Amino acid sequence: MAKKVPKKAAKKVKAEKVKAEKVKAEVGTAVRLADCAPRPLKRVSTGLKRLDDALGGGLVLGSTTVIVGPPGVGKTTLLLQVAANVSRSPGRRALYASAEQSEGDVRSLLLRLRAHDAVRLSVLCDPRGVDVYEITAEAERLGSSLVVVDSIQTSCVEDVTADFGSTTQVLAVMNWLTSFAKMKNVAVLLVCHTRKDGCLAGPYAVEHLADAVCYLSPARDETGGERWVELSVDKHRHGPCGKRVDLRMTERGFVERGGSKNH
């Protein structure tokens, strides 16, 4: 004779089955494409006109953009400058997450950029490495339109047992942040280091998962001592590819020269 399941336990099992079916229906059920509404692209300005032009009008909400470049080229400065600019826009907030800078370092750089009025810019720093679960939870709590992660090699998914910067960990971080961006309609900017050959340090899947990939590289100095870098848009799902922007590093951050150019 079969053992009788207590009513309370039976109700719990039934509730769990209903919940599982609901999740399955929401995630794994195909729908007719004709019944799907197109997703309108909403963009947020970086505060740099030529850079906006190169990106097709600014950063797309719900997308991930990877900024690749060698050490010292200005990745942190550029992304902090963009985050400050976004946070100054009406109704916008930005979150800057870093394991490579302390809160004091970020504040000092912000003051050097004369961005002390960026009061809706928040920072999350952890020298041991930043957990993307914490980043996305804080971004939701703050209502951030932009999340900057500096860098993908020093970030982790807590329950993934792999070293920082490993293929497994980098892919887990990228997958989580890409899903978060699309589900919450947030623009995500990620810093990515380079190998000695100048290519992206990490699995090629990072470039496949990202909506846009931009390379930041030193430019030849033709102006007598000024420091220039070039940003090239190598991939863009929501805008033109092959655009380049010349940026000059100053004490107050990057300024632009001329218009965006094609390769």
Summary of the structure (lengths in Angstrom):
residues: 263
radius of gyration: 21.3
end to end distance: 77.4
largest distance: 92.5
contacts: 825
relative contact order: 0.17
helix: 35%
strand: 27%
